[in-house]
Amino acid sequence: MNRSEDTLDPWRWWALTVISVATLMVVLDASVINIALPHAQADLDVSDANRQWAVTAYALTFGGLLLLGGRVVDFAGRKRVFLVGLVGFAAASMVAGVAPNGATLFAGRALQGVFAALLAPAALSLIAVTFTDARERAKAFGVYGALQGAGGAVGLIVGGLLTEYTSWRWCLFVNTPIALAVALAALPTLKESRAEGTRRYDVPGALLVTTGLVAVVWGVTHAAEAGWNTPATWLLLATGILLLAAFVLVEQRTAHPLLPLRVVLDRDRGGAFLASLLIGAGMFGLMLFLTYYLQVNLGYQPLRAGLAFLPFSAGIIAAATFGAPLVTRLGPKTLMTAGTAVTLAGTLVLTPLRPTEGYLTIVLPAMILTGLGLGAFFVALPNTALAGISPSDTGVASAMIGTTQQVGGAVGPALLNTLYVSALAGFLADRTGAVTRAVRLDGYVHGYRVAFLASAALFALALAATGLLIRSRRTHTAAS
């Protein structure tokens, strides 16, 4: 049946522009803070043990509330939630930008994550309902995917420019005028829509999983400050585990679960989500310490540090682009396993790191390898995560891909930073006399090596998950 042009939304391409800018802003915010973090830490006198909260606070609320955000978007109104998300993100960015201390910065970042958990699913949902022609919808989703892939690279460069030529605070302030301008542009271009049915939200489930993850990360962070053998550390870890266990019980019993357990109990899908979680943990931790190595040890200015990451982003984009046809030819399991193995190899390349040199000979090859490996993994992941899924579970399974990556991005840096702080403290404790700058740089590299080995261990676990748990070797078609 031919569709008349008159039945298509005349504002649809303008709507895509508005949605794309909002999407790019959210993607940028996850990477832009990495380049600014060394300067923010020094300015706000944040300890090494607590600095990772600037990354994990955002990832925790974003990942923990993403599934709930998707439900709210569908039933509260997609345009309405999109606008609320934009205004809230603008306000949260101002709170983080004017922060007089680390606690306020972390709170602002957490609030950004809350509104990002509304914005991200709203943007994706609005594209789906705005573009009713199948061919145009494919183009629109292609634009969305390209922004997701390129956003990380752009964020590193933007973060470098703003930090070097203005202040690290502008990495946060810049979101406010952009978000408000997009909100104003959205008013005439986007149409309201919502799903039919009873509005039932699993708020207890969302609170349990988010607070549980916060307690676990807090416990790991406390271990960096006070050690693993303190009562407070184990109390926080035990509390987090109990809250996460309570989340599983709630999901088993509630009529409208945030995460139907059947989605993750499927062996192939569960293996894919576990691998995604571990990959996210290793990747975010790797990025954090490479940032500090480039700026602190090698003395790179923020812009140069951002540009130094371009081979990493280029590797992801190239592998995702050229690897897409291989998914159907080789099967998603083969590509995920191979990509994870290459990522592991690239991470191990970093172990002979030297205190004041080594970008071209060590860091650059490692970035290229890890970028290529991660790109291959990411392009194949949805094919396994969504294979054979029932239509009623497609949305939650799709959201779980982002959720696992964000949750991994919260737990990974916290764990690796704790190991780094302990390794650095042990290194300096073994040195007698005055601690010179050269000795301290040696200590930093010793800590980085420990963190990189821990990141490699996470990638090795992801390799085991893909190799042992995932059985499917061919691309399946989702149920329709």
C-alpha positions in Angstrom: 0.0 0.0 0.0 1.5 3.4 -1.1 1.7 6.1 1.5 0.8 9.6 0.4 3.3 12.3 1.2 0.4 14.3 2.7 0.1 11.8 5.6 3.7 12.2 6.7 4.6 14.8 9.3 5.9 17.9 7.5 8.1 18.8 10.5 9.7 15.3 10.8 13.2 16.3 9.5 13.2 19.3 11.7 12.1 17.1 14.6 15.0 14.8 13.8 17.4 17.7 14.0 16.1 18.7 17.4 16.2 15.1 18.7 19.7 14.6 17.3 21.1 17.7 19.1 19.6 16.5 22.4 21.0 13.0 21.9 24.5 14.4 21.1 24.4 16.4 24.2 23.7 13.4 26.4 26.4 11.3 24.7 28.9 14.1 24.9 28.3 14.5 28.6 29.5 11.0 29.3 33.0 11.7 27.8 33.5 15.5 28.1 34.0 15.2 31.9 37.0 12.8 31.4 39.2 15.5 30.0 38.0 18.1 32.5 38.4 15.9 35.5 42.1 16.4 36.4 41.4 20.2 36.5 38.2 19.9 38.4 39.9 17.6 41.0 42.7 20.1 41.6 40.3 23.1 41.7 37.8 21.5 44.1 40.5 19.7 46.2 38.9 16.3 45.6 40.9 13.3 46.8 42.1 10.6 44.5 39.8 8.1 46.3 36.7 10.2 45.5 37.4 11.6 42.1 35.7 8.8 40.2 32.4 9.9 41.6 32.3 12.6 38.8 32.0 9.7 36.4 30.1 7.1 38.4 27.5 9.4 39.9 26.2 10.2 36.4 26.5 6.6 35.2 24.7 5.2 38.3 21.6 7.3 38.0 21.5 7.1 34.2 21.9 3.3 34.2 19.8 2.6 37.3 16.8 4.7 36.1 17.0 4.0 32.3 14.5 1.2 32.4 12.0 3.2 34.5 12.6 6.2 32.2 11.5 4.1 29.2 8.2 3.2 30.9 7.6 6.8 31.9 8.3 8.0 28.4 5.7 5.7 26.9 2.8 6.5 29.2 3.4 10.0 30.5 3.8 11.4 27.0 7.0 11.4 24.8 7.2 15.1 24.0 6.3 16.1 27.6 9.0 13.9 29.1 11.5 15.0 26.4 10.9 18.7 27.5 11.1 17.9 31.2 14.3 16.0 30.5 15.9 18.9 28.7 15.0 21.6 31.3 16.1 19.3 34.1 19.3 18.5 32.4 20.0 22.2 31.9 19.4 22.9 35.6 21.5 20.0 36.8 24.3 21.1 34.5 24.3 24.5 36.2 24.4 22.9 39.6 27.4 20.9 38.7 29.1 23.8 36.9 28.9 26.2 39.9 30.0 23.5 42.4 32.1 25.0 45.2 33.2 21.5 46.3 33.3 17.9 45.2 30.1 16.9 46.9 28.1 19.5 44.9 29.8 18.4 41.7 28.9 14.8 42.3 25.3 15.7 43.2 24.9 17.7 40.0 26.3 14.9 38.0 23.9 12.4 39.6 21.0 14.8 38.8 22.2 15.0 35.2 22.0 11.2 35.0 18.4 11.3 36.3 17.3 13.5 33.5 19.4 11.7 30.9 17.5 8.6 31.8 14.4 10.4 30.6 16.0 12.1 27.6 17.6 9.1 26.0 14.5 6.8 25.7 12.3 9.8 24.9 14.6 10.7 21.9 14.6 7.1 20.6 10.8 6.7 21.0 10.1 10.0 19.3 12.1 9.0 16.2 10.1 5.7 16.1 6.7 7.5 16.2 7.6 10.5 14.1 8.9 8.5 11.1 6.1 6.3 10.0 7.6 5.4 6.6 9.9 2.4 7.0 12.6 3.7 4.6 12.7 7.1 6.3 12.7 5.6 9.7 15.8 3.5 8.8 17.6 6.7 7.7 16.6 8.5 10.9 17.8 5.6 13.1 21.1 5.7 11.0 21.6 9.3 12.0 20.9 8.5 15.6 23.4 5.6 15.6 26.0 7.8 13.9 25.7 10.4 16.7 26.0 7.7 19.3 29.2 6.4 17.8 30.8 9.8 17.1 29.6 11.5 20.2 32.4 10.2 22.4 35.1 11.5 20.1 33.5 14.9 19.7 33.1 15.1 23.5 36.8 14.5 24.1 37.7 17.3 21.7 35.0 19.7 23.0 36.1 18.9 26.6 39.7 19.7 25.7 38.8 23.0 24.0 36.6 24.2 26.8 38.9 23.2 29.6 42.1 24.6 27.9 40.6 27.9 26.7 37.9 28.7 29.3 37.5 26.5 32.4 36.5 23.0 33.2 33.2 24.4 34.5 32.2 25.3 30.9 32.2 21.6 30.1 29.0 21.6 32.2 27.7 25.1 31.6 27.6 24.6 27.9 24.8 22.1 28.3 22.4 24.8 29.7 22.0 27.1 26.6 22.0 24.1 24.3 19.3 22.2 26.3 17.1 25.3 26.6 17.4 26.2 22.9 16.5 22.6 22.0 13.5 22.7 24.3 12.2 25.9 22.6 12.8 24.4 19.1 10.9 21.2 20.2 7.7 23.0 21.1 6.5 23.5 17.4 8.3 20.6 15.8 7.5 17.6 18.0 4.1 16.0 18.3 2.8 14.5 21.5 2.1 10.8 21.7 1.8 8.2 24.4 1.1 4.5 24.7 -2.4 3.2 25.6 -2.9 1.2 28.7 -2.7 1.4 32.5 0.2 3.5 33.8 2.0 1.2 36.2 5.5 2.0 37.2 7.8 -0.2 39.2 9.1 2.6 41.4 10.2 0.2 44.2 12.3 -1.8 41.7 14.0 1.3 40.4 14.8 2.6 43.9 16.1 -0.7 45.0 18.4 -1.3 42.1 19.7 2.3 42.1 20.3 2.5 45.8 21.9 -0.9 45.8 24.4 0.1 43.1 25.1 3.3 44.9 25.9 1.4 48.1 28.2 -1.0 46.3 30.1 1.8 44.6 30.3 3.7 47.9 31.6 0.7 49.6 34.4 0.2 47.0 35.2 3.9 47.2 35.4 3.8 51.0 37.8 0.9 50.7 40.2 3.2 48.9 40.1 5.7 51.8 40.0 3.4 54.8 40.9 0.0 53.5 39.0 -3.2 52.8 39.1 -4.4 56.4 37.0 -1.7 58.0 33.4 -2.3 59.2 32.0 0.6 57.2 33.3 -0.8 53.9 31.8 -4.2 54.4 28.5 -2.7 55.8 28.1 -0.7 52.6 28.9 -3.6 50.4 26.6 -5.9 52.3 23.8 -3.3 52.2 24.2 -3.0 48.4 24.1 -6.7 47.9 21.0 -7.0 50.0 19.2 -4.2 48.2 20.1 -5.8 44.8 18.8 -9.2 46.1 15.6 -7.4 47.2 15.3 -6.0 43.7 15.3 -9.5 42.2 12.6 -10.6 44.7 10.4 -7.6 43.8 10.8 -8.3 40.1 9.7 -11.9 40.7 6.5 -10.8 42.5 5.3 -7.5 41.0 2.7 -7.5 38.2 4.5 -4.9 36.2 8.3 -5.5 36.7 10.9 -3.0 35.7 13.0 -5.9 34.4 11.1 -9.1 33.7 13.5 -11.8 34.7 12.7 -14.0 31.7 14.6 -11.4 29.6 17.9 -12.0 31.4 17.5 -15.7 32.3 17.7 -16.7 28.7 21.3 -18.1 28.4 22.3 -16.3 25.2 20.8 -13.0 26.3 22.1 -13.3 29.9 25.6 -13.9 28.6 25.4 -10.9 26.3 24.2 -8.6 29.1 26.9 -9.9 31.5 29.6 -9.4 28.8 28.2 -5.9 28.2 28.4 -5.1 31.9 32.0 -6.2 32.1 33.0 -4.5 28.9 31.5 -1.2 30.2 33.4 -1.6 33.5 36.7 -2.2 31.8 36.3 0.5 29.1 35.2 3.3 31.4 38.0 2.5 33.9 40.6 2.4 31.1 39.5 5.8 29.8 39.7 7.3 33.2 43.4 6.3 33.8 44.5 7.0 30.3 43.2 10.6 30.8 45.3 11.0 33.9 48.4 9.5 32.3 48.2 11.8 29.3 47.7 15.0 31.3 49.6 14.3 34.5 52.5 12.1 33.4 53.0 13.2 29.8 52.0 16.8 30.5 49.4 17.1 27.6 47.2 20.1 27.7 43.4 19.2 27.7 42.9 19.8 23.9 46.0 17.7 23.0 44.8 15.0 25.4 41.4 15.0 23.7 43.0 14.7 20.3 45.2 11.9 21.5 42.1 9.8 22.1 40.9 10.1 18.5 42.5 6.8 17.4 40.5 5.1 20.0 37.2 6.6 18.8 38.2 6.1 15.2 38.8 2.4 15.9 35.4 2.0 17.4 33.7 3.7 14.5 35.7 1.8 11.8 35.1 -1.6 13.4 31.4 -0.9 13.9 31.1 0.3 10.2 33.0 -2.5 8.5 32.0 -5.2 11.0 28.3 -4.8 10.4 28.2 -7.1 7.3 30.3 -9.7 9.2 27.6 -10.1 11.9 25.4 -12.1 9.5 28.3 -13.8 7.7 30.2 -15.0 10.8 27.5 -14.8 13.5 27.3 -12.4 16.5 29.1 -14.8 18.9 32.2 -15.0 16.7 32.4 -11.2 16.3 31.7 -10.5 20.0 34.4 -13.1 21.1 37.0 -11.9 18.6 36.3 -8.2 19.5 36.7 -8.9 23.2 39.9 -10.8 22.7 41.4 -7.9 20.7 40.3 -5.5 23.4 42.0 -7.6 26.0 45.2 -7.8 23.9 45.1 -4.0 23.5 44.8 -3.4 27.2 47.7 -5.7 28.0 49.9 -3.6 25.6 49.7 -0.8 28.2 51.4 -2.8 31.0 55.0 -1.7 30.1 53.9 2.0 30.4 56.8 4.4 31.2 56.5 7.4 33.5 57.1 10.3 31.1 57.0 8.9 27.5 55.4 6.2 25.4 52.4 7.6 23.6 53.5 6.6 20.1 55.0 3.3 21.1 52.6 2.0 23.7 49.4 4.1 24.1 48.7 4.6 20.4 48.8 0.9 19.5 46.8 0.1 22.6 44.1 2.6 21.7 43.8 1.3 18.1 43.5 -2.3 19.3 41.0 -1.6 22.1 39.0 0.7 19.8 38.7 -1.9 17.0 37.8 -4.7 19.5 35.2 -2.6 21.3 33.6 -1.6 17.9 33.3 -5.2 16.8 31.8 -6.2 20.2 29.2 -3.3 20.1 28.1 -3.9 16.6 27.3 -7.6 17.3 25.9 -7.2 20.8 22.3 -6.2 19.8 22.0 -9.2 17.5 22.4 -11.5 20.5 20.6 -9.4 23.0 17.5 -9.1 20.9 17.5 -12.5 19.1 14.3 -14.4 19.5 12.8 -11.8 21.9 9.0 -11.5 22.1 7.6 -8.1 20.9 6.4 -7.3 24.4 10.0 -7.5 25.7 11.9 -5.8 22.9 11.8 -2.4 24.6 13.2 -3.6 27.9 15.8 -5.8 26.3 17.0 -2.8 24.2 17.2 -0.6 27.3 19.1 -3.3 29.1 22.0 -2.9 26.6 22.4 0.7 27.6 21.7 -0.1 31.3 24.4 -2.7 31.5 27.0 -0.4 29.9 26.2 2.5 32.2 26.1 0.3 35.4 29.5 -1.2 34.3 30.7 2.4 33.7 29.8 3.2 37.3 31.2 0.1 39.1 34.4 -0.3 36.9 36.0 3.1 37.6 35.2 2.8 41.3 36.8 -0.6 41.6 39.9 0.3 39.5 40.4 3.6 41.3 40.4 1.8 44.6 43.0 -0.6 43.3 45.0 2.4 41.9 45.0 4.3 45.2 46.1 1.2 47.2 48.9 0.5 44.7 50.1 4.1 44.8 50.0 4.2 48.6 52.0 0.9 48.8 54.5 2.1 46.3 55.2 5.4 48.2 55.3 3.7 51.6 58.2 1.5 50.4 60.2 4.6 49.5 62.4 6.3 52.1 63.3 9.9 52.2 61.7 12.8 50.3 59.2 11.9 47.6 60.4 13.7 44.5 58.3 14.4 41.5 60.1 11.7 39.6 59.3 9.2 42.3 55.7 10.3 42.4 55.4 9.9 38.6 56.8 6.4 39.0 54.2 5.7 41.6 51.4 7.0 39.4 52.5 4.6 36.6 52.7 1.7 39.0 49.1 2.5 40.0 48.0 2.8 36.4 49.6 -0.6 35.6 47.6 -2.2 38.4 44.4 -0.5 37.1 45.1 -1.6 33.5 45.6 -5.2 34.7 42.3 -5.1 36.5 40.7 -3.7 33.4 42.2 -6.6 31.4 40.8 -9.0 34.0 37.3 -7.6 33.4 37.8 -8.0 29.7 39.0 -11.6 30.2 35.8 -12.3 32.2 33.7 -10.8 29.4 35.6 -13.1 27.0 34.7 -16.1 29.1 31.0 -14.9 29.2 30.8 -14.7 25.4 32.6 -17.9 24.9 30.9 -20.1 27.5 27.4 -18.7 27.9 26.4 -17.6 24.4 25.5 -20.5 22.2 24.0 -18.9 19.1 26.4 -18.7 16.2 24.1 -17.3 13.6 22.0 -14.1 13.5 18.4 -14.8 14.5 15.4 -12.8 13.6 13.5 -11.3 16.5 10.0 -12.4 17.0 7.4 -10.3 15.3 
